[in-house]
C-alpha cells in the first residue's frame, strides 16, 4: 500500500536567517519573536530569527534558512518526511524538521537555503516509492 502523497511540495523560502539556541529554563520571549520551542532534559531549545536571538542575548547553535512546505499536509500523513528528506540527502543538505498542524517547516544550513528550495521545487513526492 502506498501513501497518498501530494503532487508537489510547494516550498516557500521565508525571508531572513533563523537560529537554534539553548535558552535558560526561565527564558521568556514575546510570542511574536518565537518560531518554535522544545523542552528537553538538557534544556530549552528555541528557534527564532537571528535578530530576536541577538536582542535576547542568546548564542546561536545553528544558523538556518527556513523553508515552509505549503502543501496541505496532515500530521498522520505517511512518507512525506521521507520524500523530502531523500531529495535533500541526495544533495548532501542537512535538514531539521518541525511538523505543525498545517505544514512542515524545514530548517537547512543558511548558505544552502536557495539550493534546497530549488531542489524541492522540482521534486515530486509522488515519484518516490513509499511503503
C-alpha positions in Angstrom: 0.0 0.0 0.0 1.4 3.4 -0.9 0.9 6.7 0.9 -1.4 9.3 -0.7 1.3 11.9 -1.1 0.7 15.4 -2.6 1.8 16.1 -6.2 4.3 18.7 -5.1 6.0 20.1 -2.0 5.2 23.7 -2.9 8.2 25.0 -0.9 8.5 28.7 0.1 11.7 30.2 1.4 10.9 32.5 4.3 12.9 35.7 4.4 15.7 36.1 7.0 18.0 34.0 9.0 16.8 31.7 11.8 18.7 30.2 14.6 18.5 27.3 17.0 19.6 28.3 20.5 19.6 26.8 24.0 17.8 29.1 26.4 17.7 29.2 30.2 14.8 27.3 31.9 13.1 30.6 32.9 13.5 32.1 29.4 10.7 34.4 28.4 10.4 35.8 24.9 7.5 37.6 23.3 5.3 35.1 21.4 5.8 37.1 18.2 9.6 36.5 18.3 9.4 32.8 18.8 9.2 30.4 15.9 9.3 27.2 17.9 10.5 25.8 21.2 11.0 22.3 22.7 11.8 21.4 26.2 14.4 18.6 26.6 16.0 17.1 29.6 19.2 19.0 28.7 17.4 22.4 28.3 15.0 24.5 26.3 15.7 24.7 22.6 14.3 27.7 20.9 14.1 28.6 17.2 13.8 32.3 16.4 15.1 34.9 14.0 18.8 35.7 14.3 17.9 39.3 15.2 15.5 38.2 18.0 18.2 35.9 19.4 20.7 38.8 19.4 18.2 41.0 21.2 17.6 38.3 23.8 21.4 37.7 24.3 21.2 34.0 23.1 24.1 32.3 21.3 23.1 30.5 18.1 24.0 26.8 17.8 22.8 26.5 14.2 22.1 29.2 11.6 19.3 28.3 9.1 17.2 29.2 6.2 13.5 28.4 6.9 11.5 26.6 4.1 7.8 26.0 4.5 6.2 23.2 2.5 2.9 25.0 1.7 1.3 21.7 0.5 -1.6 21.0 2.8 -0.4 18.0 4.9 -1.8 16.2 7.8 0.1 15.0 10.9 -0.9 11.4 10.1 0.5 11.5 6.5 2.9 8.7 5.8 6.0 9.2 3.7 6.1 13.0 3.2 9.1 13.4 5.5 10.9 10.5 3.8 10.2 12.0 0.4 11.7 15.5 1.1 14.5 14.1 3.2 15.5 11.9 0.3 15.7 15.0 -2.0 17.8 16.9 0.4 20.0 13.9 1.4 20.8 13.3 -2.3 22.2 16.9 -2.4 24.1 16.5 0.9 21.9 19.1 2.6 21.1 18.6 6.3 17.6 19.3 7.4 15.9 19.9 10.7 12.1 19.4 10.5 9.3 20.9 12.6 5.9 19.5 11.7 3.0 21.8 12.6 -0.7 21.3 12.2 -0.9 22.7 8.7 2.6 22.5 7.2 6.0 21.0 7.5 8.8 23.5 8.2 12.4 22.7 7.2 15.5 24.4 8.6 18.5 23.9 6.4 22.0 25.5 6.6 21.6 29.1 5.7 24.1 29.0 2.9 22.2 26.2 1.2 18.7 27.6 1.5 18.3 28.6 -2.1 19.7 25.3 -3.4 17.3 23.4 -1.1 14.4 25.5 -2.3 15.3 24.8 -6.0 15.7 21.1 -5.4 12.4 20.8 -3.5 10.6 22.9 -6.2 11.4 20.5 -9.0 10.9 17.3 -7.0 7.7 15.4 -6.8 6.8 13.3 -3.7 4.6 11.0 -5.9 7.5 9.9 -8.0 9.0 8.3 -4.9 8.1 4.8 -3.7 6.8 4.9 -0.2 5.8 1.7 1.6 
